[in-house]
Amino acid sequence: MKHIKVPLTIFFLLGLCACGATIGSSPTPGPTISPTVTPTPTATPIPPAVIVNGEEISQAEFDTELARYQQSQTGMGNTVSTETARQTVMKDTVDTLLLAQGASTYGYTVDDATLQSRIDKLTSQVGGAGALKAWEAAHSYTDVDFRSELRRQIAAAWMRNRVTASVPANADQVHVKQILLYNANDAQQALGDLQSGTTFDNLAAQYDPVTKGDLGWFPRGYLPDPAIETAAFALQPGQYSAIIQDETGYHILYLVERDPARPLSSDALLTLQASALQDWLAQRRKESTITYAP
C-alpha cells in the first residue's frame, strides 16, 4: 500500500545549564530541564481505490485511468458525467482484475517474453519506439505503469477468450414469424381472425408487407425480451401463440420450424458470448471479496 511521502521534520533538543557559582566554591547545579521531544509525524496511508481478493488498485492509478477515459470520451464528442465515468471505470477495473485473477487460477501467467512480444508488436503497429513513447506520454503512462497494465490486460484477454470459447457454435433454435400490433383491440381482432381460419402468413403480410413478420432464426438467450423467447420455444411447428404484451406492443407468434443443433449466426454467437462473459463475471463477483474506498 502506498503512503504519502511526508518530509521528516528535524527537531532540536535544547538543554540549558545555569551555573551561578562564586570563585573557589563548588558549582551549584542549576535546575534540571527535561528535553521536550516532539513526536515524529507518521505517514498517512492513502486508501486504495479498490481491493479485489487482496489485489489493490491505488487511488492515484484509478484517478489516472479515470482521466484517460474522460479524455477519450471528450475526443469522441461524448458528454459523460463525472459520476457515470467513475462507475464505468470502476466496473471495468474490477472486471479486468477478476478476469486476470481467473487466468491465474488456470495456471496462465504473462511471462516477460510474452509481454515483450506484445510490446514489440504494438511498437511496430504505431510506427516505432518513439511513437509508442509519445502515445504513453499522451495517455499519462510511465513505462513501468504501461508494462504493468499491459500484463494485466493480456491475462484478462486470455480469460475472456476462454469464457467466450465455451459457447458452442450450434444451438437449439426456432424460426419464428410474428404479428405486432400497438393496441389491445387490434390484437384481439387479429387473434380472432386466426381463430376463424385466416392463415398466419396472409394476416402477417397485411400488417407488415415488407418483412411479413419474419423474425428469422434465434436461440435461447438472444432476444432482449425473455417473455417472447419463452413463448416461441413453447410452440410446436405450425402453432401460433396467445397475445404477448411487452413495452413494444402486442405480439402473436408463429413457429415455422425448429432445429435442435442449428449453426449460430455471427450476431447470435456474439450475443451469447457476451452473455456468457457477463454471467461469469457476475458469479466471480459473488465469490470474491471486493472492498471500495470510503
C-alpha positions as CSV (number, residue, x, y, z in Angstrom):
1,M,0.0,0.0,0.0
2,K,1.4,3.4,-1.0
3,H,1.9,6.2,1.5
4,I,2.1,9.9,1.3
5,K,5.7,11.0,1.3
6,V,6.0,13.4,4.2
7,P,9.4,15.1,4.7
8,L,10.9,14.4,8.1
9,T,10.9,17.4,10.4
10,I,14.1,18.0,12.4
11,F,13.6,18.8,16.0
12,F,16.4,20.3,18.1
13,L,16.6,19.4,21.8
14,L,17.8,22.4,23.8
15,G,19.5,21.8,27.2
16,L,20.0,24.7,29.4
17,C,22.5,24.7,32.3
18,A,22.5,27.7,34.7
19,C,25.7,27.9,36.7
20,G,25.7,30.7,39.4
21,A,28.9,29.9,41.5
22,T,31.5,32.1,43.3
23,I,35.3,31.7,43.0
24,G,36.6,28.8,44.9
25,S,33.2,27.4,45.7
26,S,31.7,24.2,44.2
27,P,29.5,24.8,41.4
28,T,25.9,24.9,42.4
29,P,23.9,22.8,40.0
30,G,21.0,24.5,38.3
31,P,17.6,23.1,37.8
32,T,17.4,20.0,35.6
33,I,15.3,20.6,32.5
34,S,13.9,17.6,30.7
35,P,14.2,17.9,26.9
36,T,11.0,18.4,25.0
37,V,10.5,15.7,22.4
38,T,8.0,16.3,19.6
39,P,6.7,13.0,18.1
40,T,7.8,12.4,14.5
41,P,4.7,12.5,12.3
42,T,3.9,9.2,10.7
43,A,3.0,9.0,7.0
44,T,-0.8,8.9,6.4
45,P,-1.7,5.9,4.2
46,I,-3.7,6.6,1.1
47,P,-6.6,4.1,0.9
48,P,-6.6,2.2,-2.4
49,A,-9.5,2.9,-4.8
50,V,-10.5,-0.8,-4.7
51,I,-9.2,-4.1,-3.4
52,V,-10.2,-7.3,-5.3
53,N,-9.3,-10.5,-3.5
54,G,-6.3,-8.8,-1.9
55,E,-5.1,-7.1,-5.1
56,E,-5.1,-3.3,-4.8
57,I,-5.6,-0.5,-7.3
58,S,-4.3,2.7,-5.8
59,Q,-6.3,5.8,-5.8
60,A,-3.7,7.5,-8.0
61,E,-3.8,4.7,-10.5
62,F,-7.6,4.8,-10.6
63,D,-7.7,8.6,-11.0
64,T,-5.3,8.4,-13.9
65,E,-7.4,5.8,-15.6
66,L,-10.5,7.9,-15.0
67,A,-8.8,10.9,-16.6
68,R,-7.9,8.7,-19.6
69,Y,-11.5,7.6,-20.0
70,Q,-12.8,11.1,-19.8
71,Q,-10.3,12.3,-22.3
72,S,-11.3,9.6,-24.8
73,Q,-15.0,10.3,-24.4
74,T,-14.4,14.0,-25.0
75,G,-12.3,13.2,-28.1
76,M,-15.3,11.2,-29.4
77,G,-17.6,14.1,-28.8
78,N,-19.4,12.3,-25.9
79,T,-20.6,14.1,-22.8
80,V,-20.3,11.9,-19.7
81,S,-20.9,13.0,-16.2
82,T,-18.1,12.5,-13.7
83,E,-20.2,10.0,-11.6
84,T,-21.1,8.0,-14.7
85,A,-17.4,8.0,-15.7
86,R,-16.4,6.9,-12.3
87,Q,-18.8,4.0,-12.2
88,T,-17.8,2.9,-15.7
89,V,-14.1,2.9,-15.0
90,M,-14.6,1.2,-11.6
91,K,-16.6,-1.6,-13.2
92,D,-14.1,-2.1,-15.9
93,T,-11.2,-2.0,-13.4
94,V,-12.9,-4.7,-11.2
95,D,-13.8,-6.8,-14.3
96,T,-10.2,-6.7,-15.6
97,L,-8.9,-7.8,-12.2
98,L,-11.4,-10.6,-11.9
99,L,-10.5,-11.9,-15.4
100,A,-6.8,-11.6,-14.8
101,Q,-7.1,-13.4,-11.5
102,G,-9.3,-16.1,-13.2
103,A,-6.5,-16.7,-15.7
104,S,-4.1,-17.2,-12.8
105,T,-6.3,-19.9,-11.3
106,Y,-6.0,-21.8,-14.6
107,G,-2.2,-21.5,-14.4
108,Y,-1.9,-18.8,-17.1
109,T,0.8,-16.2,-16.4
110,V,2.2,-13.5,-18.6
111,D,5.9,-14.0,-18.7
112,D,8.4,-11.4,-19.7
113,A,8.9,-12.9,-23.2
114,T,5.1,-12.8,-23.9
115,L,4.9,-9.2,-22.6
116,Q,7.9,-8.1,-24.7
117,S,6.5,-9.8,-27.8
118,R,3.3,-7.8,-27.3
119,I,5.1,-4.6,-26.8
120,D,7.2,-5.2,-29.9
121,K,4.0,-5.8,-31.9
122,L,2.5,-2.6,-30.6
123,T,5.7,-0.7,-31.4
124,S,5.5,-1.8,-35.0
125,Q,1.8,-1.0,-35.2
126,V,2.1,2.6,-34.0
127,G,5.2,3.4,-36.1
128,G,8.3,2.8,-33.9
129,A,9.6,3.1,-30.3
130,G,9.4,6.9,-30.4
131,A,5.7,6.8,-31.4
132,L,4.9,4.4,-28.6
133,K,6.7,6.6,-26.1
134,A,4.7,9.6,-27.3
135,W,1.5,7.6,-27.0
136,E,2.4,6.6,-23.5
137,A,3.1,10.2,-22.5
138,A,-0.1,11.5,-24.1
139,H,-2.1,9.0,-22.0
140,S,-0.2,9.6,-18.8
141,Y,1.6,6.3,-18.7
142,T,5.1,5.8,-17.3
143,D,6.9,2.9,-18.9
144,V,6.5,0.9,-15.7
145,D,2.8,1.6,-15.5
146,F,2.3,0.8,-19.1
147,R,4.0,-2.6,-18.8
148,S,2.1,-3.4,-15.7
149,E,-1.3,-2.5,-17.2
150,L,-0.5,-4.4,-20.4
151,R,0.5,-7.5,-18.5
152,R,-2.9,-7.4,-16.7
153,Q,-4.8,-6.8,-19.9
154,I,-3.1,-9.7,-21.6
155,A,-4.1,-12.1,-18.8
156,A,-7.7,-10.7,-18.8
157,A,-8.0,-11.2,-22.5
158,W,-6.8,-14.8,-22.2
159,M,-9.5,-15.5,-19.6
160,R,-12.1,-13.6,-21.6
161,N,-11.3,-15.8,-24.7
162,R,-11.6,-18.9,-22.6
163,V,-15.1,-18.0,-21.4
164,T,-16.4,-17.0,-24.8
165,A,-14.9,-20.1,-26.4
166,S,-17.1,-22.2,-24.2
167,V,-20.2,-21.1,-26.1
168,P,-21.0,-23.8,-28.7
169,A,-21.2,-22.8,-32.4
170,N,-24.5,-24.7,-32.7
171,A,-27.7,-24.4,-30.6
172,D,-31.3,-25.2,-30.4
173,Q,-33.1,-22.6,-32.5
174,V,-36.5,-21.6,-33.7
175,H,-37.7,-19.9,-36.9
176,V,-40.5,-17.5,-35.9
177,K,-42.9,-15.1,-37.5
178,Q,-44.9,-12.5,-35.6
179,I,-47.8,-10.1,-35.9
180,L,-47.0,-7.0,-34.0
181,L,-49.8,-4.6,-33.1
182,Y,-49.9,-1.5,-30.9
183,N,-53.3,-1.6,-29.1
184,A,-55.2,-4.4,-27.4
185,N,-58.3,-4.1,-29.7
186,D,-56.3,-4.7,-32.9
187,A,-54.5,-7.6,-31.2
188,Q,-57.8,-9.2,-30.2
189,Q,-59.1,-8.7,-33.7
190,A,-56.1,-10.4,-35.3
191,L,-56.3,-13.3,-32.9
192,G,-60.0,-13.7,-33.7
193,D,-59.1,-13.7,-37.5
194,L,-56.6,-16.5,-36.9
195,Q,-59.1,-18.5,-34.9
196,S,-61.6,-18.0,-37.7
197,G,-59.3,-19.6,-40.2
198,T,-57.2,-16.8,-41.7
199,T,-53.7,-18.1,-42.3
200,F,-50.9,-16.6,-40.3
201,D,-48.9,-15.7,-43.4
202,N,-51.7,-13.8,-45.0
203,L,-52.5,-11.9,-41.9
204,A,-48.9,-11.1,-41.1
205,A,-48.4,-9.8,-44.7
206,Q,-51.4,-7.4,-44.2
207,Y,-49.8,-5.9,-41.0
208,D,-46.2,-5.9,-42.3
209,P,-46.0,-6.1,-46.2
210,V,-42.2,-5.7,-46.1
211,T,-40.9,-8.5,-43.8
212,K,-44.3,-10.3,-43.5
213,G,-43.4,-10.6,-39.8
214,D,-40.4,-12.9,-40.3
215,L,-38.1,-12.8,-37.3
216,G,-35.8,-15.4,-38.7
217,W,-33.9,-17.9,-36.5
218,F,-32.7,-17.3,-33.0
219,P,-31.5,-19.4,-30.0
220,R,-32.4,-19.0,-26.3
221,G,-30.8,-16.0,-24.7
222,Y,-30.8,-13.9,-27.9
223,L,-33.9,-11.8,-27.7
224,P,-34.0,-8.9,-25.2
225,D,-37.5,-9.9,-24.1
226,P,-37.5,-13.3,-22.3
227,A,-41.3,-13.5,-22.5
228,I,-41.2,-13.5,-26.3
229,E,-38.4,-16.1,-26.3
230,T,-40.2,-18.3,-23.8
231,A,-43.4,-18.2,-25.8
232,A,-41.6,-19.0,-29.0
233,F,-39.9,-22.1,-27.6
234,A,-43.1,-23.4,-26.1
235,L,-44.7,-23.6,-29.6
236,Q,-44.8,-26.6,-31.9
237,P,-44.2,-26.0,-35.7
238,G,-47.4,-24.7,-37.2
239,Q,-48.8,-23.3,-33.9
240,Y,-49.4,-19.7,-33.0
241,S,-49.3,-18.1,-29.6
242,A,-51.7,-16.2,-27.4
243,I,-51.2,-12.4,-27.3
244,I,-48.0,-11.4,-25.6
245,Q,-47.8,-7.8,-24.4
246,D,-44.5,-6.0,-23.7
247,E,-43.2,-2.4,-24.0
248,T,-43.1,-2.7,-27.8
249,G,-46.7,-3.7,-28.2
250,Y,-48.8,-6.8,-28.6
251,H,-47.3,-9.8,-30.3
252,I,-48.7,-13.0,-31.8
253,L,-46.0,-15.5,-32.6
254,Y,-46.0,-18.4,-35.1
255,L,-43.4,-21.2,-35.1
256,V,-42.3,-22.0,-38.6
257,E,-39.7,-24.7,-37.7
258,R,-37.2,-25.7,-35.1
259,D,-33.7,-27.1,-35.3
260,P,-32.0,-28.5,-32.2
261,A,-28.5,-28.0,-33.5
262,R,-28.5,-25.2,-36.0
263,P,-25.3,-23.2,-36.5
264,L,-25.5,-19.8,-34.9
265,S,-25.4,-16.6,-36.9
266,S,-22.4,-14.4,-36.2
267,D,-24.6,-11.9,-34.4
268,A,-26.3,-14.6,-32.3
269,L,-22.9,-16.1,-31.4
270,L,-21.5,-12.7,-30.3
271,T,-24.7,-12.1,-28.2
272,L,-24.4,-15.4,-26.5
273,Q,-20.7,-15.0,-25.9
274,A,-21.3,-11.5,-24.3
275,S,-24.0,-13.1,-22.1
276,A,-21.7,-15.9,-21.0
277,L,-19.0,-13.4,-20.1
278,Q,-21.4,-11.3,-18.0
279,D,-22.6,-14.4,-16.3
280,W,-19.1,-15.5,-15.5
281,L,-18.2,-12.0,-14.1
282,A,-21.4,-11.9,-12.0
283,Q,-20.6,-15.3,-10.5
284,R,-17.0,-14.2,-9.8
285,R,-18.2,-11.1,-8.1
286,K,-20.4,-13.2,-5.8
287,E,-17.4,-15.4,-4.9
288,S,-14.9,-12.5,-4.4
289,T,-14.1,-10.1,-1.7
290,I,-14.2,-6.6,-3.1
291,T,-13.6,-3.5,-1.0
292,Y,-14.1,0.0,-2.3
293,A,-12.5,3.2,-0.9
294,P,-14.8,5.0,1.5
